[in-house]
Amino acid sequence: MRKSPRLLNIVGGPDSGKDYVIQAIADLGTQHAVIVPKHTSRPRRLDDKNEMICCDDEGYDIIGCDVTYENYNDVYGIKTSEIWAGLKNRSFVLTVVSNIEALNKLREIFGDLLVMVYVHSQSTAEIFEKESIVNDDYVKKRVEDYRMAFNIYLDNFLAFDHVLIWSGDKENLFDQIFRLFRAYDLGLI
């Protein structure tokens, strides 16, 4: 029996496997896990999933978010009331935030209920380092995004509770997140 619900925040760079972690958590279903979307002032991109509510989406409400932050001139926000609602239902709650000020605010609000998870891929790191010499704005932004997430981890590694490794095998990553949930469910951690 689970000791208490947890807020899992996922941090990871582009192509780190965090989208697969989100998919695995979504597959658990809302009785076991809830994904709290973040709102953003930027328009929807092709690769955005359901964990993002963009300014051109129905339900967009950046004003109603009580934890907000800025990345690349866009505003992002989370409604802590949605997190509390999931926790009250004794569910795992997932957020995806890669901004240190926002993470500190979440830690201030949720204390030990916040579990920090970094998703890392060494092959992605090597690819981005090689591509960083390319003079293309898209590639430069992806390199910056990778470095931003990795630097958050490096600069704050003691704040992270777990690291998941993306090896290119989706099933392996699913297994890692399910084992993590199971360990919390059984009160092992």
Rosetta blueprint (number, residue, H / E / L):
1 M L
2 R L
3 K L
4 S L
5 P L
6 R L
7 L E
8 L E
9 N E
10 I E
11 V E
12 G L
13 G L
14 P L
15 D L
16 S L
17 G L
18 K H
19 D H
20 Y H
21 V H
22 I H
23 Q H
24 A H
25 I H
26 A H
27 D H
28 L H
29 G L
30 T L
31 Q L
32 H L
33 A E
34 V E
35 I E
36 V L
37 P L
38 K E
39 H E
40 T E
41 S L
42 R L
43 P L
44 R L
45 R L
46 L L
47 D L
48 D L
49 K L
50 N L
51 E L
52 M E
53 I E
54 C E
55 C L
56 D L
57 D L
58 E L
59 G L
60 Y L
61 D L
62 I H
63 I H
64 G H
65 C L
66 D L
67 V E
68 T E
69 Y E
70 E E
71 N E
72 Y L
73 N L
74 D E
75 V E
76 Y E
77 G E
78 I E
79 K L
80 T H
81 S H
82 E H
83 I H
84 W H
85 A H
86 G H
87 L H
88 K H
89 N L
90 R L
91 S L
92 F E
93 V E
94 L E
95 T E
96 V E
97 V L
98 S L
99 N L
100 I H
101 E H
102 A H
103 L H
104 N H
105 K H
106 L H
107 R H
108 E H
109 I H
110 F H
111 G H
112 D H
113 L H
114 L E
115 V E
116 M E
117 V E
118 Y E
119 V E
120 H E
121 S L
122 Q H
123 S H
124 T H
125 A H
126 E H
127 I H
128 F H
129 E H
130 K H
131 E H
132 S L
133 I L
134 V L
135 N L
136 D L
137 D H
138 Y H
139 V H
140 K H
141 K H
142 R H
143 V H
144 E H
145 D H
146 Y H
147 R H
148 M H
149 A H
150 F H
151 N H
152 I H
153 Y H
154 L H
155 D H
156 N L
157 F H
158 L H
159 A H
160 F L
161 D L
162 H E
163 V E
164 L E
165 I E
166 W L
167 S L
168 G L
169 D L
170 K H
171 E H
172 N H
173 L H
174 F H
175 D H
176 Q H
177 I H
178 F H
179 R H
180 L H
181 F H
182 R H
183 A H
184 Y H
185 D H
186 L L
187 G L
188 L L
189 I L
